[in-house]
């Protein structure tokens, strides 16, 4: 009875994690679309940097101040390099996804995102030599075929936006595989919150020069915009806090399932 109860509790915990991830992911996606397209805040790199800054601060508060989980240390230079690569891939994924929202409707980007399990299966095989059952690969064929058909019939199709969306999808899949390795490998195991604690500041360091070079005077423009409409400050703060929830639940779901399972649920 105890074993059954434990299994049931674990299943409900996983369902709760997936539900939390879904809710926060949808919230961030819709608010990103509103800010970048409808509201006119056309600075996807700066927006992503705000997300990562919030992840850095909130992770530090949760681990160091509130001691939600024990603080883990990076064991080697190789482990730090893997975290840095994960941060770089993550930045590429989020920035590309945010850029695509300027040119494509949310519904179409989500349709393209349905191909993420295909890319995840490919990267998982390349990096871990982990082969799924042939039935799993076969089920991905109609998904990819459907996206190809949908792309041809999309009235709002934009080539550059589509390329950015495909790039974001592939990068998201690669990130899932990498974080699965970092969360599960015996020699480099980090819990979800510690991985986010180390990954987020590296992402900020990567995004800061990109923001300054590619989005000229974005800080001054944001301040000027805030003076006209203070709501933009609350939009950015709420959006960044939700981004922390998305990343944390993303890592937790990967920890309790697998990279491919996470992307299929998407």
C-alpha positions as CSV (number, residue, x, y, z in Angstrom):
1,X,0.0,0.0,0.0
2,X,2.8,2.4,0.9
3,X,4.5,1.8,-2.5
4,X,1.3,2.4,-4.3
5,X,0.6,5.6,-2.4
6,X,4.2,6.8,-3.2
7,X,3.7,6.1,-6.9
8,X,0.4,7.9,-6.9
9,X,1.8,10.9,-5.1
10,X,4.7,11.0,-7.6
11,X,2.3,10.9,-10.5
12,X,0.2,13.7,-9.1
13,X,3.4,15.7,-8.4
14,X,4.4,15.3,-12.0
15,X,1.0,16.3,-13.3
16,X,1.1,19.4,-11.1
17,X,4.5,20.3,-12.5
18,X,3.4,19.9,-16.1
19,X,0.2,22.0,-15.3
20,X,2.3,24.7,-13.7
21,X,4.7,24.7,-16.7
22,X,1.8,24.9,-19.2
23,X,0.1,27.8,-17.4
24,X,3.3,29.9,-17.0
25,X,4.5,29.1,-20.5
26,X,1.2,30.2,-22.1
27,X,1.3,33.3,-19.9
28,X,4.8,34.3,-21.0
29,X,4.1,33.5,-24.7
30,X,1.0,35.6,-24.8
31,X,2.5,38.5,-22.9
32,X,5.7,38.4,-25.1
33,X,3.4,38.6,-28.2
34,X,1.5,41.5,-26.7
35,X,4.7,43.4,-25.8
36,X,6.6,42.7,-29.0
37,X,3.8,43.0,-31.5
38,X,0.7,44.7,-30.2
39,X,2.3,47.1,-27.6
40,X,5.2,48.0,-29.9
41,X,8.1,47.1,-27.6
42,X,10.3,45.8,-30.4
43,X,13.3,44.7,-28.3
44,X,13.4,40.9,-28.1
45,X,17.0,40.6,-26.9
46,X,16.5,43.1,-24.1
47,X,13.2,41.4,-23.1
48,X,15.1,38.0,-22.9
49,X,17.8,39.7,-20.8
50,X,15.1,40.9,-18.4
51,X,13.9,37.3,-18.1
52,X,17.4,36.0,-17.3
53,X,18.1,38.8,-14.8
54,X,14.9,37.9,-12.9
55,X,15.9,34.2,-13.0
56,X,19.3,35.1,-11.5
57,X,17.9,37.2,-8.7
58,X,15.0,34.9,-7.8
59,X,17.2,31.8,-7.9
60,X,19.7,33.5,-5.6
61,X,17.0,34.5,-3.2
62,X,15.4,31.1,-3.2
63,X,18.7,29.2,-2.7
64,X,21.0,31.5,-0.7
65,X,18.5,33.5,1.4
66,X,15.5,31.2,1.7
67,X,17.6,28.0,1.5
68,X,14.8,26.2,-0.4
69,X,17.4,23.6,-1.6
70,X,21.1,23.2,-0.7
71,X,23.6,25.3,-2.6
72,X,25.6,23.1,-5.0
73,X,29.0,24.1,-6.4
74,X,30.4,23.6,-9.9
75,X,32.9,20.8,-9.7
76,X,35.0,21.3,-12.8
77,X,35.8,23.7,-15.6
78,X,34.3,21.1,-18.0
79,X,31.0,21.3,-16.1
80,X,31.0,25.1,-16.2
81,X,31.6,25.0,-20.0
82,X,28.6,22.7,-20.4
83,X,26.5,25.2,-18.4
84,X,27.8,28.0,-20.5
85,X,26.9,26.1,-23.7
86,X,23.4,25.5,-22.3
87,X,23.1,29.2,-21.6
88,X,24.1,30.1,-25.1
89,X,21.7,27.6,-26.7
90,X,18.9,28.8,-24.4
91,X,19.6,32.5,-25.4
92,X,19.5,31.5,-29.0
93,X,16.2,29.7,-28.5
94,X,14.4,32.4,-26.6
95,X,15.7,35.3,-28.7
96,X,14.8,33.6,-32.0
97,X,11.4,32.7,-30.6
98,X,10.7,36.3,-29.5
99,X,11.9,37.6,-32.9
100,X,9.5,35.2,-34.7
101,X,6.6,36.6,-32.7
102,X,7.1,39.9,-34.4
103,X,6.4,38.4,-37.8
104,X,4.1,35.4,-37.1
105,X,0.9,34.7,-35.2
106,X,1.1,32.8,-31.9
107,X,-1.0,29.9,-33.3
108,X,1.5,29.4,-36.2
109,X,4.6,29.5,-34.0
110,X,3.0,26.9,-31.8
111,X,2.3,24.7,-34.8
112,X,5.9,24.9,-35.8
113,X,6.9,24.2,-32.2
114,X,5.1,20.9,-32.5
115,X,8.2,19.6,-34.4
116,X,10.3,20.0,-31.3
117,X,10.0,16.3,-30.4
118,X,11.5,15.4,-33.8
119,X,14.6,17.6,-33.1
120,X,14.8,16.3,-29.6
121,X,14.8,12.7,-30.7
122,X,17.6,13.5,-33.2
123,X,19.8,15.4,-30.7
124,X,19.2,12.8,-28.0
125,X,20.4,10.1,-30.4
126,X,23.4,12.1,-31.5
127,X,24.5,13.2,-28.0
128,X,23.6,10.3,-25.8
129,X,23.2,7.4,-28.4
130,X,19.8,6.9,-26.9
131,X,17.5,5.3,-29.4
132,X,13.7,5.4,-28.9
133,X,11.3,2.7,-30.1
134,X,10.7,2.8,-33.8
135,X,7.0,3.5,-33.1
136,X,8.0,6.7,-31.4
137,X,9.9,7.9,-34.5
138,X,6.9,6.9,-36.7
139,X,4.5,9.0,-34.6
140,X,6.7,12.0,-35.3
141,X,6.3,11.7,-39.1
142,X,2.7,13.0,-39.3
143,X,3.5,15.9,-36.9
144,X,6.3,17.1,-39.2
145,X,4.2,16.5,-42.3
146,X,1.4,18.5,-40.8
147,X,3.7,21.5,-40.0
148,X,4.9,21.4,-43.6
149,X,1.4,21.5,-44.9
150,X,0.4,24.2,-42.5
151,X,3.4,26.4,-43.5
152,X,2.3,26.3,-47.1
153,X,-1.3,27.3,-46.3
154,X,-0.5,30.0,-43.6
155,X,-1.8,33.4,-44.9
156,X,0.5,35.3,-42.5
157,X,3.6,33.3,-43.5
158,X,6.8,35.3,-43.3
159,X,10.1,33.7,-44.4
160,X,12.4,35.4,-41.9
161,X,10.0,34.8,-39.1
162,X,9.6,31.1,-40.1
163,X,13.4,30.7,-40.1
164,X,13.7,32.2,-36.7
165,X,10.9,30.0,-35.4
166,X,12.6,26.8,-36.8
167,X,15.8,27.9,-35.2
168,X,14.1,28.5,-31.9
169,X,12.5,25.1,-32.1
170,X,15.8,23.3,-32.8
171,X,17.6,25.2,-30.1
172,X,14.8,24.4,-27.6
173,X,15.2,20.7,-28.4
174,X,19.0,20.9,-28.0
175,X,18.6,22.7,-24.7
176,X,16.2,20.0,-23.4
177,X,18.8,17.3,-24.2
178,X,21.7,19.3,-22.6
179,X,19.8,20.1,-19.5
180,X,18.7,16.4,-19.2
181,X,22.4,15.4,-19.2
182,X,23.3,18.0,-16.6
183,X,20.4,17.1,-14.4
184,X,20.9,13.3,-14.6
185,X,24.6,12.5,-15.2
186,X,26.1,11.0,-12.0
187,X,29.4,13.0,-12.3
188,X,27.7,16.4,-13.1
189,X,24.3,16.1,-11.4
190,X,22.8,19.5,-10.4
191,X,19.3,20.0,-9.1
192,X,16.9,22.1,-11.1
193,X,17.2,25.3,-9.1
194,X,21.0,25.2,-8.9
195,X,21.3,24.7,-12.6
196,X,19.1,27.8,-13.2
197,X,21.1,29.7,-10.6
198,X,24.4,29.1,-12.6
199,X,22.9,29.3,-16.1
200,X,20.9,32.5,-15.8
201,X,23.9,34.9,-15.0
202,X,25.9,33.4,-17.9
203,X,22.9,34.1,-20.1
204,X,22.8,37.7,-18.9
205,X,26.6,38.1,-19.7
206,X,25.9,36.8,-23.2
207,X,22.8,38.9,-23.8
208,X,24.1,42.2,-22.4
209,X,26.6,43.0,-25.2
210,X,24.2,41.7,-27.8
211,X,21.5,44.1,-26.5
212,X,23.9,47.1,-26.5
213,X,25.1,46.3,-30.1
214,X,21.9,45.3,-31.7
215,X,19.2,47.3,-29.9
216,X,20.6,50.8,-29.7
217,X,19.6,52.9,-26.7
218,X,17.0,50.4,-25.6
219,X,17.4,51.4,-21.9
220,X,16.8,55.1,-22.6
221,X,13.8,54.2,-24.9
222,X,12.4,51.9,-22.2
223,X,12.7,54.7,-19.5
224,X,11.1,57.2,-21.8
225,X,8.3,54.8,-22.6
226,X,7.8,54.1,-18.8
227,X,7.4,57.9,-18.2
228,X,4.6,57.9,-20.8
229,X,3.0,54.7,-19.6
230,X,4.1,53.2,-16.3
231,X,2.2,50.0,-17.2
232,X,5.2,48.9,-19.3
233,X,7.3,48.5,-16.1
234,X,4.7,46.2,-14.6
235,X,4.4,44.3,-17.8
236,X,8.2,43.7,-17.8
237,X,8.3,42.8,-14.1
238,X,5.4,40.4,-14.3
239,X,6.6,38.9,-17.6
240,X,10.1,38.3,-16.1
241,X,8.7,36.7,-13.0
242,X,6.6,34.3,-15.1
243,X,9.7,33.5,-17.2
244,X,11.4,32.3,-13.9
245,X,8.4,30.0,-13.3
246,X,8.6,28.7,-16.9
247,X,12.3,27.9,-16.6
248,X,12.1,26.4,-13.1
249,X,9.1,24.1,-14.0
250,X,10.8,23.3,-17.3
251,X,13.9,22.0,-15.5
252,X,11.8,20.1,-12.9
253,X,9.6,18.4,-15.6
254,X,12.8,17.3,-17.4
255,X,14.2,16.0,-14.1
256,X,11.1,13.9,-13.4
257,X,10.4,12.7,-17.0
258,X,12.8,13.1,-19.9
259,X,13.7,15.7,-22.6
260,X,11.6,13.9,-25.3
261,X,8.6,13.5,-23.0
262,X,8.7,17.2,-22.1
263,X,8.6,18.2,-25.8
264,X,5.8,15.8,-26.6
265,X,3.7,17.3,-23.9
266,X,4.4,20.7,-25.5
